[in-house]
Amino acid sequence: MLLAVVAALLAGCSSGSDPAPAAAGAAGPGPDLRDLDALTIPDLQSMMDDGDLTAVQLTQAYLDRVAEHDDEVGAVLTLNPDALADAQASDDARADGGARSPLEGIPVLLKDNVDTADLPTTAGSRLLLDSEPDDATITARLLDAGAVVIGKANLSEWANFRGADSTSGWSGAGGQTANPYVLDRNPCGSSSGSAAGVAASFAQVAIGTETDGSIVCPSGANGVVGLKPTIGQVSRDGIVPISAEQDTAGPIARHAVDAALLMAVVAGPDEADDATGEVPDGTDTGFADLDLDALQGARVGVWSPAADSGVDADTLAVLTSAVAALEAAGATTVPVELPYQDEIGAGETPALLAEFDRDLTAYLGATDGDVPDDLAGLVAENADDPVELAYFGQELFTEAIAAPDAEQTREGIRDLAQRSVDETLAQGPGDEDDLTAIVALTGTPAWVTRYAALDGVADDFVYSSSTPAAVAGYPSVSVPAGFAGPRGALPVGVSFIGTGWSDADLLDVAADFEDQAQARRAPGFLATVGA
């Protein structure tokens, strides 16, 4: 595993805008929505189809949650002032011709590196406050499907690719996001606001993005489901990049079925992203057609942390419990080790630095508004800003400007990462010996949030399993698996890793495991649980 840089990738104050005031009487009398946490999208669609719930009532309930708790959590960077009007438009569309998709009227948070024409897109940086992008492809797909974009989620600034000692969940534009289970603990990143916001019931689902760990790590730390898709399943058009070789957007949800339904809407080919044209013929894209018997007769590899990993006994016990749940669901588990990890780790940072300069400069050049032209412009303006460099620096920016071409390095580590997964999945001479997936701890419990400039230490990563799938461009999905840390208060997830384009199969496995393990519980917004 890479040291400070991959820690930053894995990792990634109050809300940047005040919640919209409740529209008195706008929602009218309706169902009791106090337990939003337990409701799934199919539950909500059934209620709306039966006339027992409207999108306006549902959106208002989520706005009320934001007003009640986001001062503590800081997950929402910008609220959509037109959210209730958009919900009314969804109700009108349902009345006129029925739901346009399973996301009709469903409130969604977008990570604030996903372009929106009607809301700011900042990547967490104050330097992009005046950008004027068009809608990203996935934004347009959500709007066409009738989803209600309730707002933009805070993130680790620049997806945690600015300073080697960054603090996850902090951005100059949005401040610090907290973990809703224990508020002095970190949400991980960089999709910190997306995961914390969904966990806290500020939206039904959210979009996150990942280069290495930034969907699965916050999903594990905040007790939600997060899918990092195969590169090419979801368009990256209109998303602030780190590297086109590893970046992808993906769904974050409290329930596997909701992640699958969100994936079904945002996935698909897009002429603006060549990778989406590489989906092999015959690929299963029935993401929402979940099989809750997927583990019956399956073979699952168990990738345990090394003896010297530093993972504590309580967290290891979560993996042991997850293995027991897999076996109870009918799976056979097999211990595995993934090869080539040192070589992959050694090459990832040089490749990402070179690609970051290339891809971010291209994004800035294509974005209207008052924004810097390139990385050098960002470095100069950060140095003059009173907030941006208060807690950590911008070493990765300056290193990326000077980084040499790393195309051969990229090709080499991608090949090794794909082989590490595929060779592990192929356990014997026959198909019957192959593994359906590999399971591993997503990470260790959330650490106390600190800052390099104030405390001399920032993120306290111990372990992560995200790198093989990230560098390979393969899918992985984190699912709640238990709790550990002080007083057993902090969520721990397990990740299922598969070969390229096996996203639908992994969602089946995730849903079956979720059903068997029943490991998630709602956050309690505890102030602290001690060291």
VENNORDA-V846354 format. One record per run of one state. SS is the DSSP state (helix for helix, strand for strand, loop for the rest). FROM is the first residue (numbers start at 1). TO is the last residue. If there is no record, write none. Layout:
BEGIN
SS,FROM,TO + SS,FROM,TO
END
This chain:
BEGIN
loop,1,3 + helix,4,11 + loop,12,35 + helix,36,38 + loop,39,40 + helix,41,49 + loop,50,54 + helix,55,73 + loop,74,75 + strand,76,79 + loop,80,82 + helix,83,97 + loop,98,106 + strand,107,111 + loop,112,113 + strand,114,114 + loop,115,125 + helix,126,128 + loop,129,130 + strand,131,132 + loop,133,136 + helix,137,144 + loop,145,147 + strand,148,153 + loop,154,156 + helix,157,160 + loop,161,169 + strand,170,171 + loop,172,174 + strand,175,176 + loop,177,177 + strand,178,178 + loop,179,181 + strand,182,182 + loop,183,184 + strand,185,186 + loop,187,188 + strand,189,189 + loop,190,191 + helix,192,199 + loop,200,204 + strand,205,210 + loop,211,215 + helix,216,221 + loop,222,224 + strand,225,228 + loop,229,233 + strand,234,234 + loop,235,238 + strand,239,239 + loop,240,247 + strand,248,253 + loop,254,255 + helix,256,266 + strand,267,267 + loop,268,273 + helix,274,278 + loop,279,298 + strand,299,303 + loop,304,312 + helix,313,328 + loop,329,331 + strand,332,336 + loop,337,340 + helix,341,365 + loop,366,367 + strand,368,369 + loop,370,374 + helix,375,383 + loop,384,394 + helix,395,402 + loop,403,406 + helix,407,425 + loop,426,430 + helix,431,433 + loop,434,436 + strand,437,441 + loop,442,442 + strand,443,443 + loop,444,447 + strand,448,448 + loop,449,451 + helix,452,455 + loop,456,463 + strand,464,464 + loop,465,466 + helix,467,472 + loop,473,475 + strand,476,484 + loop,485,485 + helix,486,488 + loop,489,489 + strand,490,497 + loop,498,502 + helix,503,517 + loop,518,525 + strand,526,526 + loop,527,531
END
